[in-house]
Amino acid sequence: MRHATAVRARDPAERWEVRFTEAEGGSFFLDGRPSHPFTPRHAEDVPQGALEALEDVCGVRNLSQVFIIPWAVRSIGWLGQKVISPNSVMALGDRAVGLWTEKPEPGLKIAIPLENIAAVEDVTILLYGRLSFVPFGDRLTIRYNTVARRGMEPALLEIRKRLAGQAQSLPAFEQKTGELPFKWKVLLEEPLVRLEKDSPVIFSSASVRGRSRREAERRQLLVMNPYELVYLCDPVDSTQRYGVDSVVVPRCRMTGVSEESDKLHVASNGAHIELSMAPSLRAAAVQWMG
């Protein structure tokens, strides 16, 4: 049986998204709705039926674990094709992460128990964000306006801590922070790579050629903290450098790493994750994992 993979071509439609037509797009318009996800202040702000479904399945304790994601039209990358992402409600609960959508019909579309999650994948490019929870099987993916990022971070950090397991020792590895560009020095101090503020880390960085002569080199950073293996790189789906792609894999769920072609293959919790990275970073990962 083939393992589930974290690699996805372009940005394909989710099974709960709706085919776009001009008529359908107009029918989804709701005047006065924010254009970015938000945490509801009152239970009455959540679409009818959503909170009840998510509380039961995901173990939602309070509204800080809930995010309302307004509908949006987005490209799926093939010949101008578009889909409508319906009004949605995401829960980052104590037992599971889940997504309820209003269309095609109201209801819970996917829920992933925390024990089944293999990795958390996050992409931010300017105002575009894409967050995925990767299990063995169907993933939960949302697209969101990054204006909402700060509001989502506490609940997302809590999920990572629930996935982390016990702290593990770090192998000896020499690194030079002084060689990192400013952007990556800042990221190296963030919870995104440390999980906890004062956690020790080891890291390896590299630059790879752009995909054309006009495209600048892309920076990559591989970090290990006591709980996670974290891979960061300049955005792959854009020529913009104002953002970062990240994949976070709990160390307690990893069962192996290997190199093949230009990719690092990570086995985690039954899923198979492929990460395109420089040879020096692949070698570092294999060394760290023994």
C-alpha positions in Angstrom: 0.0 0.0 0.0 1.3 3.4 -0.9 1.8 5.8 2.0 0.0 9.1 2.2 2.1 11.9 0.9 2.5 15.6 1.9 3.3 16.6 -1.7 0.4 18.2 -3.6 0.4 19.5 -7.2 -0.3 23.2 -7.3 -3.3 24.0 -5.1 -6.1 21.6 -6.0 -9.7 21.9 -5.0 -10.9 20.3 -1.7 -13.9 17.9 -1.9 -16.0 20.4 0.0 -15.3 23.3 -2.3 -17.8 24.4 -4.9 -17.3 24.8 -8.7 -17.1 28.5 -9.5 -19.5 30.2 -11.9 -20.3 33.9 -12.0 -23.8 33.2 -10.9 -22.8 31.0 -8.0 -20.0 33.5 -7.0 -22.6 36.3 -6.7 -25.0 34.1 -4.6 -22.3 33.6 -2.0 -21.8 37.3 -1.3 -22.5 38.4 2.2 -22.3 42.1 2.9 -20.2 43.2 5.9 -18.4 40.0 6.5 -14.6 40.3 7.3 -12.3 39.0 4.5 -10.1 37.1 6.9 -10.7 34.4 9.6 -11.7 35.6 13.0 -12.3 34.1 16.4 -16.0 34.6 17.4 -16.7 36.6 20.5 -20.0 34.9 21.1 -21.4 31.5 20.3 -24.2 33.3 18.4 -21.5 34.5 15.9 -20.9 30.9 14.8 -23.0 29.5 11.9 -25.9 27.4 13.2 -25.0 23.8 13.9 -21.2 24.3 13.5 -20.2 24.8 17.1 -22.2 21.9 18.3 -20.7 19.5 15.7 -17.1 20.7 16.4 -17.5 20.7 20.2 -18.6 17.0 20.2 -15.9 15.7 17.8 -12.9 17.9 18.4 -13.2 18.6 22.1 -13.6 22.4 21.9 -13.4 24.0 25.3 -13.7 27.7 24.4 -14.1 30.0 21.4 -10.4 30.7 21.3 -10.1 27.3 19.6 -12.6 28.2 16.9 -12.0 30.2 13.7 -14.6 31.4 11.2 -13.3 31.5 7.7 -15.4 33.6 5.3 -16.1 32.3 1.8 -13.6 33.1 -1.0 -13.0 32.5 -4.6 -9.6 31.1 -5.4 -7.7 29.7 -8.4 -6.7 26.0 -8.4 -4.0 26.7 -10.9 -5.2 25.0 -14.1 -6.2 27.2 -17.1 -7.8 29.9 -14.9 -10.1 27.4 -13.2 -11.6 28.6 -9.9 -13.5 27.2 -7.0 -15.5 28.7 -4.2 -14.3 28.0 -0.6 -17.6 28.2 1.3 -18.1 29.8 4.7 -16.2 27.5 7.1 -15.5 27.0 10.7 -12.2 25.4 11.8 -11.7 24.0 15.3 -8.3 23.3 16.9 -9.6 21.2 19.8 -8.2 19.1 22.6 -9.0 15.8 20.8 -9.0 16.6 17.1 -8.8 19.3 14.4 -11.9 19.7 12.3 -13.6 21.7 9.6 -17.4 22.5 9.2 -18.6 24.1 6.0 -21.8 25.8 5.0 -21.8 24.4 1.4 -22.4 22.3 -0.5 -24.6 21.4 2.5 -24.0 22.4 6.1 -22.0 19.8 8.1 -18.7 18.5 9.4 -16.5 17.7 6.4 -13.4 16.4 8.1 -12.0 15.7 11.5 -8.5 14.4 12.3 -7.8 13.0 15.8 -4.6 14.5 17.2 -3.1 11.1 17.6 -3.3 10.6 13.8 -1.5 13.8 12.8 1.9 13.3 11.2 2.9 16.9 10.4 1.7 20.5 10.2 2.4 22.3 7.0 2.1 26.1 6.7 2.6 28.5 3.8 2.5 32.3 4.1 3.1 34.6 1.1 2.2 38.2 1.8 -1.6 38.0 2.5 -2.0 34.4 1.4 -1.9 31.6 3.9 -2.4 27.9 3.6 -2.4 25.7 6.7 -2.6 21.9 6.5 -2.7 19.1 9.1 -1.2 16.0 7.5 -2.3 12.5 8.6 -2.1 9.1 7.0 -5.1 9.8 4.6 -7.0 12.9 3.8 -5.5 16.1 5.1 -7.4 19.2 6.5 -6.3 22.3 4.6 -7.6 25.9 4.9 -6.6 29.0 2.9 -6.8 32.2 4.8 -5.8 35.9 4.9 -2.6 36.2 6.9 -4.0 39.3 8.7 -5.6 36.6 10.9 -2.3 34.9 11.6 -1.6 36.4 15.0 -5.0 35.4 16.3 -4.5 31.8 15.1 -1.1 31.3 16.6 -1.9 30.6 20.3 -4.3 27.7 19.4 -1.9 26.4 16.7 1.0 26.5 19.2 -1.2 24.5 21.7 -1.9 21.9 19.1 1.9 21.5 18.4 2.6 21.1 22.1 -0.1 18.4 22.3 1.6 16.6 19.4 5.2 17.0 20.7 5.5 14.2 23.3 8.5 14.1 25.6 11.6 16.2 25.0 14.5 14.4 23.4 18.2 15.2 23.4 19.8 17.0 20.5 22.8 15.5 18.7 26.1 17.5 18.6 26.2 19.7 15.5 28.2 22.7 14.6 26.4 25.7 13.2 27.2 29.4 12.6 24.3 31.8 13.2 26.3 34.7 11.9 26.1 33.4 8.3 22.3 33.6 8.3 20.5 36.5 6.6 18.4 38.7 9.0 15.1 37.1 8.0 16.3 33.7 9.1 18.0 34.9 12.2 14.7 36.3 13.3 12.8 33.1 12.5 15.3 31.1 14.4 14.1 32.8 17.6 10.4 32.3 16.9 8.1 29.6 18.4 7.8 28.3 14.8 11.1 26.6 15.2 11.6 26.4 19.0 8.1 25.5 20.2 9.2 26.8 23.6 10.9 30.1 24.0 14.2 28.9 25.5 14.4 25.5 23.8 17.8 24.7 22.4 18.0 24.0 18.7 20.5 22.8 16.1 20.2 23.9 12.5 21.6 23.8 9.0 21.0 26.3 6.3 21.5 26.4 2.5 20.7 28.4 -0.6 19.5 26.8 -3.9 19.4 28.2 -7.3 16.2 30.0 -8.6 14.2 28.2 -11.2 15.2 30.7 -13.8 18.0 33.2 -14.4 15.8 36.0 -13.3 14.9 34.3 -10.0 17.0 34.9 -7.0 18.4 32.1 -4.9 16.1 30.5 -2.4 17.1 30.1 1.3 16.3 26.9 3.2 16.6 26.2 6.9 16.4 22.9 8.7 16.0 23.0 12.5 15.7 20.4 15.2 14.4 21.3 18.7 13.9 18.8 21.5 10.4 18.0 20.2 10.3 18.6 16.4 12.0 18.6 13.1 11.2 21.9 11.3 11.9 22.7 7.7 11.6 26.3 6.4 12.2 27.7 2.9 11.4 30.7 0.8 8.0 30.4 -0.8 8.0 27.7 -3.5 4.7 28.7 -5.2 5.7 32.3 -5.7 8.7 34.5 -6.7 7.9 36.6 -3.7 10.3 36.4 -0.7 7.8 38.0 1.7 6.8 34.7 3.4 7.9 31.3 4.3 6.9 27.7 3.7 7.2 25.4 6.8 6.7 21.8 7.7 6.8 20.7 11.4 7.1 17.0 12.2 6.9 15.8 15.8 10.1 13.8 16.6 8.1 11.3 18.7 6.1 10.3 15.6 9.1 10.0 13.2 10.1 6.5 12.3 12.8 7.3 9.7 14.4 9.6 7.2 16.1 8.8 3.9 17.4 10.6 0.8 16.2 10.0 -2.7 17.0 12.3 -5.7 16.7 15.9 -4.4 14.2 15.0 -1.7 14.3 14.1 2.0 11.7 11.4 2.7 10.3 11.5 6.2 8.2 8.7 7.7 5.9 9.9 10.4 2.9 8.3 12.0 2.1 6.2 8.9 2.4 9.1 6.5 5.2 9.6 4.0 6.4 13.2 3.6 8.6 14.4 0.8 10.7 17.6 1.2 12.7 19.1 -1.6 15.9 20.4 -0.1 19.6 21.0 -0.6 22.0 18.1 -0.3 23.7 19.5 2.9 20.3 19.7 4.6 19.4 16.2 3.6 22.7 14.9 5.0 22.1 16.9 8.2 18.7 15.3 8.7 20.0 11.8 8.2 22.9 12.5 10.6 20.6 13.9 13.3 18.2 11.0 13.1 21.1 8.5 13.3 
